[in-house]
């Protein structure tokens, strides 16, 4: 079972992008069932106003093989929510892999899952991650360190999830997901905003042949 954490203010694409890849895996390539879980279950309002109803609460969440923790500015507040942090830590003790998107990495850090590991996050929060003792902040679109996966911001969760599927199920399964999702980014880069000094290192190669 693949669980997706929801909380008030979660960034929509952090959640829905990986959900789309994972449910394509389930539908077309023999992947696991996918469920959403929040602290109390029921409706949650996301960062941009989208309303999502979680399938489960923490209390009735089934055993999970994988858990994905999305981000958003609200993740920094949720990293101080003891019930949510304890839930993630508990799931990590039994799940095969834990993943985060964007600032969801700070929830993983609060749960003690990034100690001694490489990790990444949204470029805006990389300076904050560098201040955390025991965490090696890297400027990559996504990074795997053992069974813990973290990605950069927002859309990077799609690439993270495809790479995760390839790692645990094989490249052909990931290929089927990519094909059905028609996810073949064309490499087009607009303007020059990605050249800003505070951007992640991997930005510098964008748009090059």
N, CA, C and O of each residue as an XYZ file, in Angstrom:
836
protein
N       0.847     -1.192      0.000
C       0.000      0.000      0.000
C       0.888      1.250      0.000
O       1.870      1.336      0.738
N       0.518      2.206     -0.841
C       1.268      3.461     -0.984
C       0.419      4.567     -0.364
O      -0.657      4.880     -0.875
N       0.889      5.159      0.728
C       0.161      6.202      1.415
C       0.674      7.590      1.066
O       1.872      7.801      0.874
N      -0.264      8.534      0.987
C       0.057      9.934      0.688
C      -0.473     10.802      1.820
O      -1.678     10.852      2.064
N       0.425     11.479      2.504
C       0.049     12.303      3.645
C      -0.597     13.607      3.185
O      -0.137     14.244      2.237
N      -1.664     13.990      3.871
C      -2.352     15.256      3.615
C      -2.431     16.034      4.924
O      -2.595     15.449      5.995
N      -2.314     17.351      4.829
C      -2.489     18.217      5.992
C      -2.942     19.585      5.485
O      -2.761     19.884      4.305
N      -3.523     20.417      6.339
C      -3.999     21.724      5.882
C      -2.867     22.559      5.283
O      -1.800     22.695      5.882
N      -3.112     23.114      4.102
C      -2.128     23.962      3.457
C      -1.102     23.218      2.627
O      -0.154     23.828      2.134
N      -1.267     21.910      2.460
C      -0.328     21.150      1.623
C      -0.356     21.695      0.193
O      -1.416     22.072     -0.307
N       0.794     21.736     -0.460
C       0.881     22.235     -1.831
C       0.272     21.208     -2.785
O       0.637     20.032     -2.759
N      -0.649     21.655     -3.618
C      -1.420     20.730     -4.453
C      -0.554     19.837     -5.333
O      -0.706     18.616     -5.296
N       0.354     20.415     -6.126
C       1.105     19.601     -7.070
C       2.111     18.690     -6.371
O       2.447     17.626     -6.891
N       2.589     19.094     -5.210
C       3.441     18.213     -4.405
C       2.753     16.878     -4.160
O       3.388     15.823     -4.155
N       1.447     16.944     -3.957
C       0.650     15.749     -3.678
C       0.134     15.097     -4.953
O       0.309     13.895     -5.151
N      -0.502     15.886     -5.819
C      -1.231     15.332     -6.958
C      -0.289     14.814     -8.044
O      -0.610     13.826     -8.703
N       0.867     15.457     -8.247
C       1.820     14.959     -9.237
C       2.278     13.540     -8.930
O       2.131     12.657     -9.775
N       2.833     13.296     -7.733
C       3.201     11.927     -7.369
C       2.003     10.976     -7.320
O       2.123      9.811     -7.700
N       0.852     11.462     -6.856
C      -0.350     10.620     -6.836
C      -0.687     10.128     -8.241
O      -1.030      8.961     -8.425
N      -0.591     11.012     -9.225
C      -0.885     10.628    -10.601
C       0.063      9.533    -11.075
O      -0.376      8.557    -11.683
N       1.359      9.684    -10.804
C       2.322      8.664    -11.203
C       2.056      7.343    -10.487
O       2.099      6.278    -11.103
N       1.786      7.414     -9.206
C       1.577      6.196     -8.423
C       0.301      5.471     -8.820
O       0.276      4.241     -8.871
N      -0.760      6.223     -9.104
C      -2.006      5.567     -9.501
C      -1.931      5.044    -10.938
O      -2.612      4.077    -11.279
N      -1.108      5.675    -11.783
C      -0.820      5.091    -13.096
C      -0.088      3.757    -12.921
O      -0.366      2.791    -13.630
N       0.829      3.716    -11.991
C       1.538      2.469    -11.663
C       0.539      1.398    -11.227
O       0.596      0.257    -11.687
N      -0.369      1.777    -10.343
C      -1.388      0.840     -9.862
C      -2.271      0.348    -11.011
O      -2.555     -0.846    -11.113
N      -2.699      1.260    -11.866
C      -3.679      0.945    -12.903
C      -3.086      0.169    -14.069
O      -3.709     -0.765    -14.575
N      -1.884      0.549    -14.500
C      -1.338      0.012    -15.745
C      -0.135     -0.921    -15.569
O       0.237     -1.624    -16.508
N       0.474     -0.938    -14.387
C       1.743     -1.660    -14.255
C       1.839     -2.450    -12.957
O       2.928     -2.640    -12.414
N       0.686     -2.910    -12.461
C       0.653     -3.804    -11.293
C       1.243     -3.183    -10.033
O       1.848     -3.879     -9.218
N       1.069     -1.876     -9.874
C       1.570     -1.209     -8.685
C       0.657     -1.408     -7.489
O      -0.421     -1.988     -7.619
N       1.078     -0.935     -6.330
C       0.285     -1.083     -5.107
C      -0.927     -0.158     -5.103
O      -0.979      0.813     -5.857
N      -1.898     -0.467     -4.250
C      -3.010      0.433     -4.026
C      -2.534      1.728     -3.399
O      -1.524      1.755     -2.696
N      -3.263      2.799     -3.658
C      -2.874      4.123     -3.166
C      -3.975      4.696     -2.286
O      -5.153      4.622     -2.633
N      -3.595      5.266     -1.149
C      -4.552      5.866     -0.224
C      -4.009      7.197      0.280
O      -2.799      7.420      0.312
N      -4.923      8.072      0.670
C      -4.548      9.326      1.310
C      -4.867      9.239      2.797
O      -5.830      8.587      3.202
N      -4.045      9.904      3.602
C      -4.228      9.852      5.052
C      -3.923     11.217      5.649
O      -2.957     11.876      5.265
N      -4.756     11.628      6.588
C      -4.525     12.877      7.317
C      -4.745     12.621      8.806
O      -5.158     11.531      9.202
N      -4.470     13.613      9.609
C      -4.532     13.420     11.060
C      -5.912     12.956     11.516
O      -6.021     12.045     12.336
N      -6.949     13.568     10.996
C      -8.304     13.226     11.434
C      -9.148     12.592     10.352
O     -10.290     12.209     10.606
N      -8.598     12.470      9.116
C      -9.395     11.994      8.001
C     -10.339     13.083      7.512
O     -10.409     14.162      8.101
N     -11.056     12.800      6.447
C     -12.038     13.757      5.951
C     -11.419     14.899      5.179
O     -10.254     14.825      4.786
N     -12.205     15.987      4.952
C     -11.783     17.073      4.060
C     -10.600     17.880      4.584
O     -10.465     18.105      5.787
N      -9.757     18.305      3.668
C      -8.620     19.173      3.954
C      -8.542     20.219      2.852
O      -8.754     19.900      1.683
N      -8.243     21.459      3.207
C      -8.063     22.523      2.221
C      -6.573     22.698      1.964
O      -5.792     22.922      2.889
N      -6.191     22.593      0.693
C      -4.790     22.702      0.296
C      -4.364     24.168      0.172
O      -5.157     25.081      0.403
N      -3.098     24.374     -0.196
C      -2.516     25.717     -0.209
C      -3.240     26.676     -1.132
O      -3.410     27.846     -0.789
N      -3.670     26.210     -2.295
C      -4.304     27.082     -3.283
C      -5.825     26.936     -3.299
O      -6.490     27.420     -4.216
N      -6.374     26.268     -2.283
C      -7.823     26.201     -2.159
C      -8.472     24.889     -2.569
O      -9.659     24.688     -2.316
N      -7.716     23.984     -3.201
C      -8.278     22.686     -3.561
C      -8.657     21.913     -2.304
O      -7.893     21.858     -1.340
N      -9.848     21.317     -2.327
C     -10.312     20.541     -1.178
C     -10.188     19.055     -1.488
O     -10.671     18.583     -2.517
N      -9.536     18.323     -0.587
C      -9.331     16.886     -0.754
C      -9.796     16.186      0.519
O      -9.505     16.640      1.626
N     -10.511     15.090      0.360
C     -10.959     14.299      1.503
C     -10.057     13.087      1.651
O      -9.977     12.262      0.741
N      -9.379     12.967      2.781
C      -8.477     11.843      3.023
C      -9.261     10.552      3.218
O     -10.352     10.549      3.788
N      -8.684      9.458      2.736
C      -9.312      8.147      2.897
C      -9.277      7.663      4.339
O     -10.193      6.984      4.802
N      -8.195      8.025      5.051
C      -7.986      7.483      6.395
C      -7.485      8.562      7.340
O      -6.904      9.561      6.916
N      -7.716      8.349      8.606
C      -7.081      9.136      9.659
C      -5.829      8.384     10.119
O      -5.601      7.242      9.722
N      -5.029      9.030     10.952
C      -3.877      8.332     11.505
C      -4.319      7.092     12.273
O      -3.634      6.069     12.253
N      -5.454      7.180     12.944
C      -5.909      6.083     13.798
C      -6.298      4.847     13.008
O      -6.101      3.729     13.485
N      -6.848      5.019     11.808
C      -7.307      3.838     11.059
C      -6.516      3.596      9.773
O      -6.975      2.883      8.881
N      -5.326      4.191      9.682
C      -4.500      4.011      8.495
C      -4.020      2.559      8.406
O      -3.521      2.019      9.393
N      -4.162      1.922      7.247
C      -3.657      0.551      7.094
C      -2.131      0.538      7.053
O      -1.492      1.585      6.946
N      -1.569     -0.637      7.139
C      -0.117     -0.773      7.031
C       0.338     -0.282      5.658
O      -0.277     -0.597      4.640
N       1.405      0.481      5.644
C       1.894      1.081      4.408
C       3.263      0.516      4.042
O       4.134      0.358      4.898
N       3.436      0.215      2.759
C       4.757     -0.146      2.252
C       5.576      1.093      1.942
O       6.798      1.099      2.095
N       4.888      2.146      1.504
C       5.530      3.391      1.112
C       4.685      4.556      1.630
O       3.457      4.486      1.666
N       5.371      5.627      2.028
C       4.674      6.845      2.452
C       5.339      8.027      1.782
O       6.561      8.169      1.821
N       4.523      8.883      1.160
C       5.019     10.115      0.563
C       4.494     11.311      1.348
O       3.298     11.424      1.617
N       5.422     12.207      1.709
C       5.104     13.404      2.493
C       5.295     14.628      1.601
O       6.435     15.010      1.338
N       4.220     15.254      1.129
C       4.350     16.453      0.291
C       4.666     17.679      1.142
O       4.632     17.634      2.372
N       4.976     18.781      0.443
C       5.375     19.987      1.159
C       4.442     21.158      0.940
O       3.233     20.997      0.775
N       5.033     22.335      0.942
C       4.307     23.599      0.963
C       4.787     24.384      2.176
O       5.437     23.822      3.057
N       4.477     25.668      2.233
C       4.898     26.460      3.392
C       4.339     25.879      4.685
O       4.963     25.990      5.740
N       3.158     25.257      4.602
C       2.537     24.699      5.796
C       3.339     23.550      6.389
O       3.170     23.218      7.563
N       4.207     22.942      5.597
C       5.007     21.824      6.115
C       5.912     22.267      7.253
O       6.198     21.485      8.159
N       6.361     23.507      7.215
C       7.234     23.992      8.277
C       6.499     24.065      9.602
O       7.083     23.839     10.662
N       5.207     24.384      9.534
C       4.380     24.368     10.743
C       4.077     22.932     11.161
O       4.124     22.604     12.347
N       3.768     22.078     10.190
C       3.451     20.688     10.514
C       4.653     19.941     11.079
O       4.484     18.948     11.787
N       5.859     20.401     10.780
C       7.059     19.792     11.356
C       7.117     20.004     12.862
O       7.931     19.389     13.552
N       6.244     20.884     13.372
C       6.139     21.101     14.829
C       4.859     20.492     15.396
O       4.502     20.745     16.546
N       4.179     19.696     14.592
C       2.950     19.015     15.021
C       3.329     17.626     15.533
O       3.630     16.746     14.726
N       3.323     17.404     16.841
C       3.833     16.124     17.359
C       3.061     14.907     16.879
O       3.657     13.850     16.673
N       1.757     15.024     16.696
C       0.986     13.871     16.234
C       1.368     13.495     14.806
O       1.514     12.313     14.496
N       1.527     14.474     13.951
C       1.896     14.197     12.567
C       3.327     13.661     12.489
O       3.591     12.698     11.769
N       4.237     14.274     13.217
C       5.633     13.823     13.198
C       5.748     12.407     13.743
O       6.491     11.593     13.195
N       5.020     12.102     14.819
C       5.045     10.748     15.382
C       4.474      9.736     14.399
O       4.965      8.611     14.308
N       3.439     10.130     13.663
C       2.863      9.236     12.660
C       3.893      8.903     11.585
O       4.051      7.739     11.216
N       4.593      9.914     11.083
C       5.603      9.685     10.051
C       6.726      8.806     10.593
O       7.175      7.883      9.913
N       7.177      9.085     11.800
C       8.243      8.277     12.401
C       7.810      6.834     12.586
O       8.593      5.916     12.343
N       6.574      6.624     13.013
C       6.060      5.274     13.196
C       5.970      4.536     11.875
O       6.348      3.368     11.786
N       5.466      5.218     10.839
C       5.376      4.593      9.522
C       6.758      4.226      8.989
O       6.922      3.192      8.341
N       7.749      5.069      9.261
C       9.107      4.813      8.777
C       9.702      3.549      9.378
O      10.566      2.921      8.766
N       9.252      3.171     10.563
C       9.775      1.959     11.195
C       9.287      0.690     10.511
O       9.910     -0.364     10.635
N       8.165      0.789      9.784
C       7.617     -0.414      9.165
C       7.569     -0.350      7.641
O       7.525     -1.389      6.983
N       7.576      0.847      7.075
C       7.494      0.993      5.623
C       8.832      0.665      4.971
O       9.888      0.758      5.596
N       8.763      0.281      3.709
C       9.980     -0.047      2.961
C      10.704      1.202      2.470
O      11.933      1.225      2.408
N       9.947      2.240      2.123
C      10.536      3.489      1.643
C       9.694      4.662      2.126
O       8.475      4.558      2.255
N      10.369      5.786      2.391
C       9.722      7.044      2.759
C      10.175      8.102      1.755
O      11.364      8.212      1.454
N       9.227      8.875      1.241
C       9.541      9.893      0.245
C       8.990     11.240      0.699
O       7.982     11.311      1.402
N       9.673     12.308      0.284
C       9.133     13.643      0.527
C       9.314     14.494     -0.717
O      10.214     14.265     -1.525
N       8.440     15.475     -0.852
C       8.501     16.445     -1.938
C       8.652     17.825     -1.323
O       7.977     18.157     -0.348
N       9.545     18.631     -1.897
C       9.661     20.030     -1.493
C       9.978     20.128      0.003
O      10.879     19.443      0.487
N       9.263     20.956      0.723
C       9.519     21.155      2.149
C       9.007     20.020      3.017
O       9.153     20.067      4.239
N       8.412     19.004      2.414
C       8.082     17.811      3.188
C       9.304     17.207      3.838
O       9.188     16.467      4.814
N      10.498     17.520      3.299
C      11.741     17.022      3.884
C      11.926     17.508      5.321
O      12.582     16.837      6.118
N      11.358     18.665      5.662
C      11.498     19.162      7.030
C      10.638     18.357      8.008
O      10.953     18.274      9.196
N       9.566     17.772      7.511
C       8.789     16.845      8.340
C       9.586     15.564      8.559
O       9.606     15.020      9.663
N      10.243     15.085      7.503
C      11.105     13.911      7.666
C      12.226     14.188      8.657
O      12.563     13.334      9.477
N      12.801     15.377      8.581
C      13.881     15.728      9.510
C      13.371     15.756     10.945
O      14.045     15.280     11.859
N      12.179     16.315     11.139
C      11.607     16.368     12.497
C      11.346     14.972     13.043
O      11.381     14.751     14.253
N      11.081     14.024     12.130
C      10.832     12.643     12.544
C      12.124     11.851     12.710
O      12.081     10.649     12.974
N      13.268     12.507     12.559
C      14.551     11.851     12.755
C      15.007     11.001     11.590
O      15.860     10.131     11.763
N      14.453     11.232     10.392
C      14.727     10.359      9.263
C      15.859     10.846      8.360
O      16.265     10.134      7.442
N      16.368     12.049      8.609
C      17.422     12.580      7.748
C      18.780     12.614      8.430
O      19.747     13.097      7.842
N      18.876     12.117      9.647
C      20.151     12.130     10.370
C      21.201     11.337      9.595
O      21.016     10.154      9.311
N      22.302     12.002      9.260
C      23.379     11.345      8.546
C      23.084     11.080      7.085
O      23.787     10.289      6.456
N      22.066     11.716      6.524
C      21.679     11.459      5.133
C      21.840     12.704      4.266
O      21.884     13.834      4.751
N      21.926     12.444      2.953
C      21.801     13.501      1.967
C      20.322     13.753      1.717
O      19.518     12.821      1.733
N      19.963     15.006      1.485
C      18.560     15.345      1.229
C      18.506     16.649      0.458
O      19.475     17.406      0.407
N      17.343     16.895     -0.144
C      17.136     18.161     -0.830
C      15.743     18.688     -0.510
O      14.951     18.026      0.161
N      15.463     19.883     -0.998
C      14.187     20.541     -0.746
C      14.020     21.657     -1.774
O      14.851     21.806     -2.670
N      12.961     22.431     -1.650
C      12.780     23.595     -2.531
C      13.973     24.532     -2.386
O      14.492     24.718     -1.286
N      14.405     25.121     -3.497
C      15.599     25.965     -3.455
C      15.505     27.091     -2.443
O      16.525     27.515     -1.899
N      14.291     27.590     -2.176
C      14.149     28.686     -1.214
C      14.541     28.266      0.195
O      14.946     29.101      1.004
N      14.424     26.976      0.494
C      14.688     26.482      1.844
C      16.014     25.746      1.975
O      16.326     25.231      3.048
N      16.802     25.688      0.897
C      18.108     25.035      1.001
C      19.004     25.673      2.064
O      19.673     24.944      2.796
N      19.043     27.024      2.179
C      19.872     27.599      3.244
C      19.451     27.115      4.636
O      20.300     26.875      5.495
N      18.160     26.977      4.853
C      17.673     26.485      6.142
C      18.072     25.026      6.348
O      18.425     24.633      7.460
N      18.019     24.225      5.294
C      18.411     22.825      5.431
C      19.899     22.700      5.746
O      20.309     21.822      6.505
N      20.700     23.582      5.159
C      22.146     23.538      5.409
C      22.489     23.809      6.870
O      23.562     23.427      7.336
N      21.597     24.456      7.582
C      21.847     24.770      8.983
C      21.562     23.591      9.913
O      21.886     23.651     11.099
N      20.962     22.523      9.391
C      20.577     21.389     10.219
C      21.764     20.438     10.369
O      22.256     19.891      9.382
N      22.211     20.248     11.586
C      23.331     19.352     11.855
C      22.961     17.924     11.461
O      21.867     17.446     11.761
N      23.882     17.259     10.792
C      23.675     15.864     10.436
C      22.986     15.633      9.113
O      22.829     14.486      8.695
N      22.565     16.703      8.435
C      21.917     16.577      7.129
C      22.813     17.219      6.080
O      23.243     18.361      6.240
N      23.094     16.486      5.007
C      23.874     17.030      3.902
C      22.919     17.515      2.818
O      22.353     16.708      2.080
N      22.742     18.816      2.722
C      21.833     19.395      1.735
C      22.490     19.364      0.364
O      23.618     19.829      0.199
N      21.782     18.813     -0.622
C      22.315     18.729     -1.979
C      21.389     19.467     -2.939
O      20.176     19.516     -2.734
N      21.964     20.033     -3.973
C      21.199     20.825     -4.937
C      20.884     19.982     -6.172
O      21.402     20.227     -7.261
N      20.039     19.001     -5.977
C      19.623     18.106     -7.041
C      18.100     18.127     -7.140
O      17.414     18.562     -6.215
N      17.578     17.649     -8.275
C      16.114     17.614     -8.451
C      15.495     16.593     -7.501
O      14.413     16.825     -6.962
N      16.161     15.484     -7.294
C      15.746     14.539     -6.258
C      16.973     13.743     -5.842
O      17.960     13.678     -6.575
N      16.907     13.147     -4.677
C      18.030     12.369     -4.169
C      17.498     11.189     -3.371
O      16.512     11.301     -2.642
N      18.172     10.060     -3.525
C      17.875      8.882     -2.714
C      19.051      8.622     -1.790
O      20.203      8.638     -2.224
N      18.766      8.385     -0.522
C      19.795      7.955      0.421
C      19.215      6.774      1.189
O      18.443      6.960      2.130
N      19.581      5.574      0.795
C      18.993      4.383      1.383
C      17.528      4.265      1.000
O      17.180      4.291     -0.180
N      16.677      4.136      2.002
C      15.238      4.013      1.705
C      14.502      5.334      1.890
O      13.274      5.356      1.974
N      15.241      6.425      1.955
C      14.651      7.761      2.104
C      14.925      8.559      0.829
O      16.066      8.701      0.391
N      13.844      9.069      0.257
C      13.905      9.832     -0.984
C      13.384     11.245     -0.726
O      12.354     11.414     -0.073
N      14.082     12.254     -1.227
C      13.608     13.633     -1.109
C      13.721     14.301     -2.475
O      14.565     13.937     -3.294
N      12.853     15.286     -2.705
C      12.926     16.001     -3.980
C      12.925     17.497     -3.748
O      12.602     17.987     -2.666
N      13.297     18.206     -4.802
C      13.198     19.663     -4.823
C      11.719     20.046     -4.903
O      10.845     19.231     -4.605
N      11.444     21.287     -5.306
C      10.102     21.818     -5.142
C       9.067     21.384     -6.155
O       9.362     21.219     -7.339
N       7.869     21.205     -5.681
C       6.610     21.158     -6.420
C       6.629     20.117     -7.543
O       6.334     18.949     -7.291
N       6.969     20.508     -8.774
C       6.919     19.583     -9.907
C       7.962     18.480     -9.801
O       7.816     17.435    -10.434
N       9.004     18.692     -9.020
C      10.070     17.692     -8.896
C       9.550     16.380     -8.322
O      10.171     15.334     -8.512
N       8.423     16.421     -7.627
C       7.847     15.199     -7.070
C       7.448     14.195     -8.135
O       7.434     12.992     -7.872
N       7.121     14.667     -9.338
C       6.772     13.763    -10.439
C       7.997     12.954    -10.840
O       7.918     11.736    -10.998
N       9.129     13.629    -11.005
C      10.365     12.945    -11.375
C      10.829     12.003    -10.267
O      11.293     10.894    -10.534
N      10.699     12.453     -9.030
C      11.029     11.608     -7.886
C      10.233     10.304     -7.932
O      10.797      9.224     -7.761
N       8.942     10.405     -8.161
C       8.087      9.218     -8.115
C       8.386      8.274     -9.259
O       8.391      7.059     -9.063
N       8.636      8.796    -10.446
C       9.023      7.932    -11.561
C      10.331      7.210    -11.278
O      10.448      6.015    -11.552
N      11.311      7.913    -10.737
C      12.584      7.280    -10.399
C      12.395      6.228     -9.314
O      13.029      5.173     -9.347
N      11.528      6.514     -8.359
C      11.229      5.556     -7.302
C      10.598      4.289     -7.882
O      10.985      3.178     -7.517
N       9.631      4.452     -8.779
C       8.990      3.294     -9.403
C      10.022      2.473    -10.163
O      10.015      1.244    -10.085
N      10.905      3.134    -10.893
C      11.947      2.415    -11.625
C      12.842      1.631    -10.682
O      13.257      0.517    -11.001
N      13.141      2.200     -9.528
C      14.035      1.543     -8.573
C      13.397      0.326     -7.919
O      14.061     -0.692     -7.724
N      12.118      0.420     -7.580
C      11.494     -0.678     -6.833
C      10.767     -1.675     -7.716
O      10.562     -2.819     -7.311
N      10.370     -1.262     -8.922
C       9.592     -2.142     -9.801
C      10.258     -2.402    -11.141
O       9.814     -3.271    -11.892
N      11.318     -1.663    -11.452
C      12.018     -1.856    -12.714
C      11.695     -0.773    -13.726
O      10.628     -0.160    -13.686
N      12.633     -0.549    -14.632
C      12.479      0.537    -15.596
C      11.325      0.316    -16.562
O      10.719      1.282    -17.025
N      11.005     -0.949    -16.879
C       9.887     -1.182    -17.791
C       8.556     -0.761    -17.170
O       7.693     -0.222    -17.863
N       8.383     -1.002    -15.868
C       7.165     -0.546    -15.183
C       7.106      0.982    -15.195
O       6.058      1.573    -15.457
N       8.241      1.604    -14.909
C       8.283      3.073    -14.937
C       8.003      3.591    -16.342
O       7.370      4.632    -16.516
N       8.484      2.853    -17.344
C       8.235      3.243    -18.735
C       6.751      3.215    -19.063
O       6.251      4.092    -19.767
N       6.044      2.207    -18.555
C       4.598      2.111    -18.792
C       3.874      3.289    -18.145
O       2.944      3.852    -18.722
N       4.310      3.654    -16.945
C       3.715      4.811    -16.251
C       3.979      6.082    -17.046
O       3.063      6.866    -17.293
N       5.214      6.281    -17.439
C       5.592      7.478    -18.186
C       4.812      7.578    -19.496
O       4.371      8.658    -19.889
N       4.653      6.445    -20.157
C       3.937      6.393    -21.434
C       2.470      6.757    -21.257
O       1.936      7.558    -22.025
N       1.810      6.180    -20.257
C       0.394      6.456    -20.037
C       0.145      7.863    -19.505
O      -0.898      8.458    -19.777
N       1.091      8.388    -18.754
C       0.977      9.766    -18.262
C       1.387     10.773    -19.330
O       1.157     11.973    -19.181
N       2.003     10.275    -20.420
C       2.534     11.129    -21.479
C       3.449     12.195    -20.883
O       3.385     13.375    -21.230
N       4.298     11.732    -19.978
C       5.209     12.649    -19.284
C       6.588     12.588    -19.940
O       7.451     11.804    -19.547
N       6.764     13.426    -20.935
C       8.021     13.545    -21.663
C       8.357     15.033    -21.791
O       8.181     15.616    -22.861
N       8.831     15.638    -20.727
C       9.129     17.082    -20.781
C      10.030     17.403    -21.973
O      10.989     16.684    -22.253
N       9.708     18.486    -22.665
C      10.418     18.769    -23.915
C      11.695     19.574    -23.712
O      12.376     19.906    -24.682
N      12.025     19.890    -22.473
C      13.272     20.591    -22.209
C      13.225     22.083    -22.451
O      14.231     22.773    -22.291
N      12.054     22.590    -22.836
C      11.932     24.027    -23.110
C      12.043     24.815    -21.812
O      11.407     24.470    -20.816
N      12.845     25.866    -21.823
C      13.029     26.732    -20.655
C      12.697     28.158    -21.062
O      13.237     28.662    -22.048
N      11.825     28.809    -20.323
C      11.380     30.162    -20.651
C      12.184     31.199    -19.861
O      12.375     31.054    -18.653
N      12.642     32.223    -20.533
C      13.248     33.359    -19.857
C      14.519     33.019    -19.108
O      15.221     32.062    -19.435
N      14.804     33.832    -18.085
C      16.091     33.737    -17.386
C      15.964     33.619    -15.871
O      16.976     33.651    -15.172
N      14.752     33.484    -15.349
C      14.588     33.453    -13.894
C      15.417     32.357    -13.234
O      15.874     32.520    -12.102
N      15.615     31.230    -13.943
C      16.343     30.109    -13.351
C      17.838     30.387    -13.205
O      18.556     29.586    -12.607
N      18.317     31.511    -13.744
C      19.724     31.871    -13.599
C      20.006     32.594    -12.276
O      21.163     32.882    -11.971
N      18.987     32.884    -11.503
C      19.182     33.614    -10.242
C      20.153     32.857     -9.341
O      20.121     31.628     -9.276
N      21.009     33.590     -8.655
C      22.058     32.972     -7.843
C      21.507     32.056     -6.763
O      22.135     31.053     -6.423
N      20.339     32.389     -6.217
C      19.809     31.587     -5.123
C      19.144     30.296     -5.594
O      18.693     29.501     -4.769
N      19.076     30.077     -6.904
C      18.484     28.852     -7.415
C      19.366     27.649     -7.148
O      20.548     27.793     -6.834
N      18.787     26.455     -7.275
C      19.522     25.214     -7.048
C      20.570     25.007     -8.139
O      20.412     25.491     -9.260
N      21.630     24.291     -7.808
C      22.729     24.080     -8.755
C      22.278     23.419    -10.045
O      22.802     23.719    -11.117
N      21.287     22.500     -9.944
C      20.888     21.786    -11.151
C      20.204     22.712    -12.179
O      20.097     22.366    -13.356
N      19.742     23.894    -11.721
C      19.146     24.856    -12.650
C      20.118     25.255    -13.767
O      19.706     25.528    -14.895
N      21.403     25.284    -13.436
C      22.390     25.844    -14.377
C      22.506     25.037    -15.660
O      22.983     25.549    -16.673
N      22.075     23.781    -15.628
C      22.139     22.972    -16.831
C      20.851     22.969    -17.629
O      20.783     22.328    -18.678
N      19.839     23.661    -17.166
C      18.552     23.637    -17.851
C      18.632     24.322    -19.206
O      19.227     25.390    -19.346
N      18.019     23.684    -20.207
C      17.941     24.277    -21.526
C      19.157     24.061    -22.388
O      19.188     24.495    -23.540
N      20.171     23.389    -21.845
C      21.371     23.140    -22.661
C      21.171     21.878    -23.473
O      20.567     20.913    -23.006
N      21.676     21.893    -24.678
C      21.576     20.731    -25.566
C      22.506     19.626    -25.088
O      22.568     18.561    -25.703
